[in-house]
Amino acid sequence: AAEEIFHIVDANGDGTVHFDEFARFCFDLLQQDEDALKQSVADTFSELSGPDQKIELWRFLEIFHDEAPSAVEALFNEVDYAGDGWIDCEEFTAFLLWRCGASAAGA
């Protein structure tokens, strides 16, 4: 579930995902072959989005509860490049691969 993924990324177990933990998670993703990378990103999205396959702002605020709401909203808006009020799998994948330094075209 989403909690399991959160605990994987939250390496020090303090209940907050810090940038260095996120960077480590991205590095681990990039060590996978293309098919495994696609599957990992799709699985992560599915766990975060739930049955409607959308991530809405309230979910981002819940995930990043220790961050300033304005910063979380700014990040959400950056990921939601379609501007439709939710993040779909395509947006999530493109953003995650871009932030991790992978090419979305190659994934």
Phi and psi in radians as a Rosetta constraint file:
Dihedral C 1 N 2 CA 2 C 2 CIRCULARHARMONIC -1.040 0.35
Dihedral N 2 CA 2 C 2 N 3 CIRCULARHARMONIC -0.632 0.35
Dihedral C 2 N 3 CA 3 C 3 CIRCULARHARMONIC -1.089 0.35
Dihedral N 3 CA 3 C 3 N 4 CIRCULARHARMONIC -0.648 0.35
Dihedral C 3 N 4 CA 4 C 4 CIRCULARHARMONIC -1.123 0.35
Dihedral N 4 CA 4 C 4 N 5 CIRCULARHARMONIC -0.759 0.35
Dihedral C 4 N 5 CA 5 C 5 CIRCULARHARMONIC -1.115 0.35
Dihedral N 5 CA 5 C 5 N 6 CIRCULARHARMONIC -0.775 0.35
Dihedral C 5 N 6 CA 6 C 6 CIRCULARHARMONIC -0.990 0.35
Dihedral N 6 CA 6 C 6 N 7 CIRCULARHARMONIC -0.776 0.35
Dihedral C 6 N 7 CA 7 C 7 CIRCULARHARMONIC -1.185 0.35
Dihedral N 7 CA 7 C 7 N 8 CIRCULARHARMONIC -0.517 0.35
Dihedral C 7 N 8 CA 8 C 8 CIRCULARHARMONIC -1.180 0.35
Dihedral N 8 CA 8 C 8 N 9 CIRCULARHARMONIC -0.801 0.35
Dihedral C 8 N 9 CA 9 C 9 CIRCULARHARMONIC -1.241 0.35
Dihedral N 9 CA 9 C 9 N 10 CIRCULARHARMONIC -0.650 0.35
Dihedral C 9 N 10 CA 10 C 10 CIRCULARHARMONIC -1.355 0.35
Dihedral N 10 CA 10 C 10 N 11 CIRCULARHARMONIC 1.266 0.35
Dihedral C 10 N 11 CA 11 C 11 CIRCULARHARMONIC -1.035 0.35
Dihedral N 11 CA 11 C 11 N 12 CIRCULARHARMONIC -0.629 0.35
Dihedral C 11 N 12 CA 12 C 12 CIRCULARHARMONIC -1.542 0.35
Dihedral N 12 CA 12 C 12 N 13 CIRCULARHARMONIC -0.055 0.35
Dihedral C 12 N 13 CA 13 C 13 CIRCULARHARMONIC 1.237 0.35
Dihedral N 13 CA 13 C 13 N 14 CIRCULARHARMONIC 0.381 0.35
Dihedral C 13 N 14 CA 14 C 14 CIRCULARHARMONIC -1.555 0.35
Dihedral N 14 CA 14 C 14 N 15 CIRCULARHARMONIC 0.063 0.35
Dihedral C 14 N 15 CA 15 C 15 CIRCULARHARMONIC 1.511 0.35
Dihedral N 15 CA 15 C 15 N 16 CIRCULARHARMONIC 0.098 0.35
Dihedral C 15 N 16 CA 16 C 16 CIRCULARHARMONIC -2.317 0.35
Dihedral N 16 CA 16 C 16 N 17 CIRCULARHARMONIC 2.422 0.35
Dihedral C 16 N 17 CA 17 C 17 CIRCULARHARMONIC -1.609 0.35
Dihedral N 17 CA 17 C 17 N 18 CIRCULARHARMONIC 1.989 0.35
Dihedral C 17 N 18 CA 18 C 18 CIRCULARHARMONIC -1.623 0.35
Dihedral N 18 CA 18 C 18 N 19 CIRCULARHARMONIC 2.825 0.35
Dihedral C 18 N 19 CA 19 C 19 CIRCULARHARMONIC -0.983 0.35
Dihedral N 19 CA 19 C 19 N 20 CIRCULARHARMONIC -0.752 0.35
Dihedral C 19 N 20 CA 20 C 20 CIRCULARHARMONIC -1.122 0.35
Dihedral N 20 CA 20 C 20 N 21 CIRCULARHARMONIC -0.579 0.35
Dihedral C 20 N 21 CA 21 C 21 CIRCULARHARMONIC -1.215 0.35
Dihedral N 21 CA 21 C 21 N 22 CIRCULARHARMONIC -0.720 0.35
Dihedral C 21 N 22 CA 22 C 22 CIRCULARHARMONIC -1.087 0.35
Dihedral N 22 CA 22 C 22 N 23 CIRCULARHARMONIC -0.759 0.35
Dihedral C 22 N 23 CA 23 C 23 CIRCULARHARMONIC -1.077 0.35
Dihedral N 23 CA 23 C 23 N 24 CIRCULARHARMONIC -0.735 0.35
Dihedral C 23 N 24 CA 24 C 24 CIRCULARHARMONIC -1.081 0.35
Dihedral N 24 CA 24 C 24 N 25 CIRCULARHARMONIC -0.743 0.35
Dihedral C 24 N 25 CA 25 C 25 CIRCULARHARMONIC -1.044 0.35
Dihedral N 25 CA 25 C 25 N 26 CIRCULARHARMONIC -0.785 0.35
Dihedral C 25 N 26 CA 26 C 26 CIRCULARHARMONIC -1.097 0.35
Dihedral N 26 CA 26 C 26 N 27 CIRCULARHARMONIC -0.757 0.35
Dihedral C 26 N 27 CA 27 C 27 CIRCULARHARMONIC -1.040 0.35
Dihedral N 27 CA 27 C 27 N 28 CIRCULARHARMONIC -0.752 0.35
Dihedral C 27 N 28 CA 28 C 28 CIRCULARHARMONIC -1.079 0.35
Dihedral N 28 CA 28 C 28 N 29 CIRCULARHARMONIC -0.705 0.35
Dihedral C 28 N 29 CA 29 C 29 CIRCULARHARMONIC -1.042 0.35
Dihedral N 29 CA 29 C 29 N 30 CIRCULARHARMONIC -0.744 0.35
Dihedral C 29 N 30 CA 30 C 30 CIRCULARHARMONIC -1.246 0.35
Dihedral N 30 CA 30 C 30 N 31 CIRCULARHARMONIC -0.197 0.35
Dihedral C 30 N 31 CA 31 C 31 CIRCULARHARMONIC -1.423 0.35
Dihedral N 31 CA 31 C 31 N 32 CIRCULARHARMONIC -0.129 0.35
Dihedral C 31 N 32 CA 32 C 32 CIRCULARHARMONIC -1.534 0.35
Dihedral N 32 CA 32 C 32 N 33 CIRCULARHARMONIC 2.732 0.35
Dihedral C 32 N 33 CA 33 C 33 CIRCULARHARMONIC -1.257 0.35
Dihedral N 33 CA 33 C 33 N 34 CIRCULARHARMONIC 2.976 0.35
Dihedral C 33 N 34 CA 34 C 34 CIRCULARHARMONIC -0.990 0.35
Dihedral N 34 CA 34 C 34 N 35 CIRCULARHARMONIC -0.792 0.35
Dihedral C 34 N 35 CA 35 C 35 CIRCULARHARMONIC -1.139 0.35
Dihedral N 35 CA 35 C 35 N 36 CIRCULARHARMONIC -0.744 0.35
Dihedral C 35 N 36 CA 36 C 36 CIRCULARHARMONIC -1.158 0.35
Dihedral N 36 CA 36 C 36 N 37 CIRCULARHARMONIC -0.657 0.35
Dihedral C 36 N 37 CA 37 C 37 CIRCULARHARMONIC -1.092 0.35
Dihedral N 37 CA 37 C 37 N 38 CIRCULARHARMONIC -0.836 0.35
Dihedral C 37 N 38 CA 38 C 38 CIRCULARHARMONIC -1.023 0.35
Dihedral N 38 CA 38 C 38 N 39 CIRCULARHARMONIC -0.755 0.35
Dihedral C 38 N 39 CA 39 C 39 CIRCULARHARMONIC -1.164 0.35
Dihedral N 39 CA 39 C 39 N 40 CIRCULARHARMONIC -0.712 0.35
Dihedral C 39 N 40 CA 40 C 40 CIRCULARHARMONIC -1.091 0.35
Dihedral N 40 CA 40 C 40 N 41 CIRCULARHARMONIC -0.771 0.35
Dihedral C 40 N 41 CA 41 C 41 CIRCULARHARMONIC -1.159 0.35
Dihedral N 41 CA 41 C 41 N 42 CIRCULARHARMONIC -0.759 0.35
Dihedral C 41 N 42 CA 42 C 42 CIRCULARHARMONIC -1.099 0.35
Dihedral N 42 CA 42 C 42 N 43 CIRCULARHARMONIC -0.730 0.35
Dihedral C 42 N 43 CA 43 C 43 CIRCULARHARMONIC -1.115 0.35
Dihedral N 43 CA 43 C 43 N 44 CIRCULARHARMONIC -0.751 0.35
Dihedral C 43 N 44 CA 44 C 44 CIRCULARHARMONIC -1.090 0.35
Dihedral N 44 CA 44 C 44 N 45 CIRCULARHARMONIC -0.789 0.35
Dihedral C 44 N 45 CA 45 C 45 CIRCULARHARMONIC -1.045 0.35
Dihedral N 45 CA 45 C 45 N 46 CIRCULARHARMONIC -0.808 0.35
Dihedral C 45 N 46 CA 46 C 46 CIRCULARHARMONIC -1.042 0.35
Dihedral N 46 CA 46 C 46 N 47 CIRCULARHARMONIC -0.700 0.35
Dihedral C 46 N 47 CA 47 C 47 CIRCULARHARMONIC -1.191 0.35
Dihedral N 47 CA 47 C 47 N 48 CIRCULARHARMONIC -0.642 0.35
Dihedral C 47 N 48 CA 48 C 48 CIRCULARHARMONIC -1.387 0.35
Dihedral N 48 CA 48 C 48 N 49 CIRCULARHARMONIC -0.540 0.35
Dihedral C 48 N 49 CA 49 C 49 CIRCULARHARMONIC -1.536 0.35
Dihedral N 49 CA 49 C 49 N 50 CIRCULARHARMONIC -0.545 0.35
Dihedral C 49 N 50 CA 50 C 50 CIRCULARHARMONIC 1.429 0.35
Dihedral N 50 CA 50 C 50 N 51 CIRCULARHARMONIC -2.906 0.35
Dihedral C 50 N 51 CA 51 C 51 CIRCULARHARMONIC -1.166 0.35
Dihedral N 51 CA 51 C 51 N 52 CIRCULARHARMONIC -0.419 0.35
Dihedral C 51 N 52 CA 52 C 52 CIRCULARHARMONIC -1.456 0.35
Dihedral N 52 CA 52 C 52 N 53 CIRCULARHARMONIC -0.078 0.35
Dihedral C 52 N 53 CA 53 C 53 CIRCULARHARMONIC 0.990 0.35
Dihedral N 53 CA 53 C 53 N 54 CIRCULARHARMONIC 0.667 0.35
Dihedral C 53 N 54 CA 54 C 54 CIRCULARHARMONIC -2.422 0.35
Dihedral N 54 CA 54 C 54 N 55 CIRCULARHARMONIC 2.538 0.35
Dihedral C 54 N 55 CA 55 C 55 CIRCULARHARMONIC -1.955 0.35
Dihedral N 55 CA 55 C 55 N 56 CIRCULARHARMONIC 2.086 0.35
Dihedral C 55 N 56 CA 56 C 56 CIRCULARHARMONIC -1.758 0.35
Dihedral N 56 CA 56 C 56 N 57 CIRCULARHARMONIC 2.916 0.35
Dihedral C 56 N 57 CA 57 C 57 CIRCULARHARMONIC -0.966 0.35
Dihedral N 57 CA 57 C 57 N 58 CIRCULARHARMONIC -0.731 0.35
Dihedral C 57 N 58 CA 58 C 58 CIRCULARHARMONIC -1.008 0.35
Dihedral N 58 CA 58 C 58 N 59 CIRCULARHARMONIC -0.596 0.35
Dihedral C 58 N 59 CA 59 C 59 CIRCULARHARMONIC -1.233 0.35
Dihedral N 59 CA 59 C 59 N 60 CIRCULARHARMONIC -0.699 0.35
Dihedral C 59 N 60 CA 60 C 60 CIRCULARHARMONIC -1.082 0.35
Dihedral N 60 CA 60 C 60 N 61 CIRCULARHARMONIC -0.757 0.35
Dihedral C 60 N 61 CA 61 C 61 CIRCULARHARMONIC -1.090 0.35
Dihedral N 61 CA 61 C 61 N 62 CIRCULARHARMONIC -0.609 0.35
Dihedral C 61 N 62 CA 62 C 62 CIRCULARHARMONIC -1.208 0.35
Dihedral N 62 CA 62 C 62 N 63 CIRCULARHARMONIC -0.779 0.35
Dihedral C 62 N 63 CA 63 C 63 CIRCULARHARMONIC -1.138 0.35
Dihedral N 63 CA 63 C 63 N 64 CIRCULARHARMONIC -0.808 0.35
Dihedral C 63 N 64 CA 64 C 64 CIRCULARHARMONIC -1.782 0.35
Dihedral N 64 CA 64 C 64 N 65 CIRCULARHARMONIC 0.849 0.35
Dihedral C 64 N 65 CA 65 C 65 CIRCULARHARMONIC -1.086 0.35
Dihedral N 65 CA 65 C 65 N 66 CIRCULARHARMONIC -0.400 0.35
Dihedral C 65 N 66 CA 66 C 66 CIRCULARHARMONIC -1.546 0.35
Dihedral N 66 CA 66 C 66 N 67 CIRCULARHARMONIC -0.055 0.35
Dihedral C 66 N 67 CA 67 C 67 CIRCULARHARMONIC -1.671 0.35
Dihedral N 67 CA 67 C 67 N 68 CIRCULARHARMONIC 2.792 0.35
Dihedral C 67 N 68 CA 68 C 68 CIRCULARHARMONIC -1.110 0.35
Dihedral N 68 CA 68 C 68 N 69 CIRCULARHARMONIC 2.270 0.35
Dihedral C 68 N 69 CA 69 C 69 CIRCULARHARMONIC -0.932 0.35
Dihedral N 69 CA 69 C 69 N 70 CIRCULARHARMONIC -0.626 0.35
Dihedral C 69 N 70 CA 70 C 70 CIRCULARHARMONIC -1.149 0.35
Dihedral N 70 CA 70 C 70 N 71 CIRCULARHARMONIC -0.633 0.35
Dihedral C 70 N 71 CA 71 C 71 CIRCULARHARMONIC -1.214 0.35
Dihedral N 71 CA 71 C 71 N 72 CIRCULARHARMONIC -0.684 0.35
Dihedral C 71 N 72 CA 72 C 72 CIRCULARHARMONIC -1.141 0.35
Dihedral N 72 CA 72 C 72 N 73 CIRCULARHARMONIC -0.730 0.35
Dihedral C 72 N 73 CA 73 C 73 CIRCULARHARMONIC -1.131 0.35
Dihedral N 73 CA 73 C 73 N 74 CIRCULARHARMONIC -0.678 0.35
Dihedral C 73 N 74 CA 74 C 74 CIRCULARHARMONIC -1.115 0.35
Dihedral N 74 CA 74 C 74 N 75 CIRCULARHARMONIC -0.737 0.35
Dihedral C 74 N 75 CA 75 C 75 CIRCULARHARMONIC -1.105 0.35
Dihedral N 75 CA 75 C 75 N 76 CIRCULARHARMONIC -0.803 0.35
Dihedral C 75 N 76 CA 76 C 76 CIRCULARHARMONIC -0.959 0.35
Dihedral N 76 CA 76 C 76 N 77 CIRCULARHARMONIC -0.831 0.35
Dihedral C 76 N 77 CA 77 C 77 CIRCULARHARMONIC -1.128 0.35
Dihedral N 77 CA 77 C 77 N 78 CIRCULARHARMONIC -0.564 0.35
Dihedral C 77 N 78 CA 78 C 78 CIRCULARHARMONIC -1.177 0.35
Dihedral N 78 CA 78 C 78 N 79 CIRCULARHARMONIC -0.735 0.35
Dihedral C 78 N 79 CA 79 C 79 CIRCULARHARMONIC -1.242 0.35
Dihedral N 79 CA 79 C 79 N 80 CIRCULARHARMONIC -0.707 0.35
Dihedral C 79 N 80 CA 80 C 80 CIRCULARHARMONIC -1.382 0.35
Dihedral N 80 CA 80 C 80 N 81 CIRCULARHARMONIC 1.174 0.35
Dihedral C 80 N 81 CA 81 C 81 CIRCULARHARMONIC -1.185 0.35
Dihedral N 81 CA 81 C 81 N 82 CIRCULARHARMONIC -0.327 0.35
Dihedral C 81 N 82 CA 82 C 82 CIRCULARHARMONIC -1.327 0.35
Dihedral N 82 CA 82 C 82 N 83 CIRCULARHARMONIC -0.346 0.35
Dihedral C 82 N 83 CA 83 C 83 CIRCULARHARMONIC 1.224 0.35
Dihedral N 83 CA 83 C 83 N 84 CIRCULARHARMONIC 0.447 0.35
Dihedral C 83 N 84 CA 84 C 84 CIRCULARHARMONIC -1.682 0.35
Dihedral N 84 CA 84 C 84 N 85 CIRCULARHARMONIC 0.090 0.35
Dihedral C 84 N 85 CA 85 C 85 CIRCULARHARMONIC 1.608 0.35
Dihedral N 85 CA 85 C 85 N 86 CIRCULARHARMONIC 0.034 0.35
Dihedral C 85 N 86 CA 86 C 86 CIRCULARHARMONIC -2.613 0.35
Dihedral N 86 CA 86 C 86 N 87 CIRCULARHARMONIC 2.822 0.35
Dihedral C 86 N 87 CA 87 C 87 CIRCULARHARMONIC -1.846 0.35
Dihedral N 87 CA 87 C 87 N 88 CIRCULARHARMONIC 2.178 0.35
Dihedral C 87 N 88 CA 88 C 88 CIRCULARHARMONIC -1.717 0.35
Dihedral N 88 CA 88 C 88 N 89 CIRCULARHARMONIC 3.089 0.35
Dihedral C 88 N 89 CA 89 C 89 CIRCULARHARMONIC -1.082 0.35
Dihedral N 89 CA 89 C 89 N 90 CIRCULARHARMONIC -0.667 0.35
Dihedral C 89 N 90 CA 90 C 90 CIRCULARHARMONIC -1.084 0.35
Dihedral N 90 CA 90 C 90 N 91 CIRCULARHARMONIC -0.810 0.35
Dihedral C 90 N 91 CA 91 C 91 CIRCULARHARMONIC -1.125 0.35
Dihedral N 91 CA 91 C 91 N 92 CIRCULARHARMONIC -0.776 0.35
Dihedral C 91 N 92 CA 92 C 92 CIRCULARHARMONIC -1.055 0.35
Dihedral N 92 CA 92 C 92 N 93 CIRCULARHARMONIC -0.814 0.35
Dihedral C 92 N 93 CA 93 C 93 CIRCULARHARMONIC -1.109 0.35
Dihedral N 93 CA 93 C 93 N 94 CIRCULARHARMONIC -0.846 0.35
Dihedral C 93 N 94 CA 94 C 94 CIRCULARHARMONIC -1.046 0.35
Dihedral N 94 CA 94 C 94 N 95 CIRCULARHARMONIC -0.786 0.35
Dihedral C 94 N 95 CA 95 C 95 CIRCULARHARMONIC -1.166 0.35
Dihedral N 95 CA 95 C 95 N 96 CIRCULARHARMONIC -0.816 0.35
Dihedral C 95 N 96 CA 96 C 96 CIRCULARHARMONIC -1.081 0.35
Dihedral N 96 CA 96 C 96 N 97 CIRCULARHARMONIC -0.784 0.35
Dihedral C 96 N 97 CA 97 C 97 CIRCULARHARMONIC -1.154 0.35
Dihedral N 97 CA 97 C 97 N 98 CIRCULARHARMONIC -0.658 0.35
Dihedral C 97 N 98 CA 98 C 98 CIRCULARHARMONIC -1.129 0.35
Dihedral N 98 CA 98 C 98 N 99 CIRCULARHARMONIC -0.818 0.35
Dihedral C 98 N 99 CA 99 C 99 CIRCULARHARMONIC -1.172 0.35
Dihedral N 99 CA 99 C 99 N 100 CIRCULARHARMONIC -0.492 0.35
Dihedral C 99 N 100 CA 100 C 100 CIRCULARHARMONIC -1.507 0.35
Dihedral N 100 CA 100 C 100 N 101 CIRCULARHARMONIC -0.115 0.35
Dihedral C 100 N 101 CA 101 C 101 CIRCULARHARMONIC 1.542 0.35
Dihedral N 101 CA 101 C 101 N 102 CIRCULARHARMONIC 0.263 0.35
Dihedral C 101 N 102 CA 102 C 102 CIRCULARHARMONIC -1.688 0.35
Dihedral N 102 CA 102 C 102 N 103 CIRCULARHARMONIC 2.826 0.35
Dihedral C 102 N 103 CA 103 C 103 CIRCULARHARMONIC -1.589 0.35
Dihedral N 103 CA 103 C 103 N 104 CIRCULARHARMONIC 2.136 0.35
Dihedral C 103 N 104 CA 104 C 104 CIRCULARHARMONIC -1.114 0.35
Dihedral N 104 CA 104 C 104 N 105 CIRCULARHARMONIC -0.514 0.35
Dihedral C 104 N 105 CA 105 C 105 CIRCULARHARMONIC -1.184 0.35
Dihedral N 105 CA 105 C 105 N 106 CIRCULARHARMONIC -0.543 0.35
Dihedral C 105 N 106 CA 106 C 106 CIRCULARHARMONIC -1.493 0.35
Dihedral N 106 CA 106 C 106 N 107 CIRCULARHARMONIC -0.178 0.35
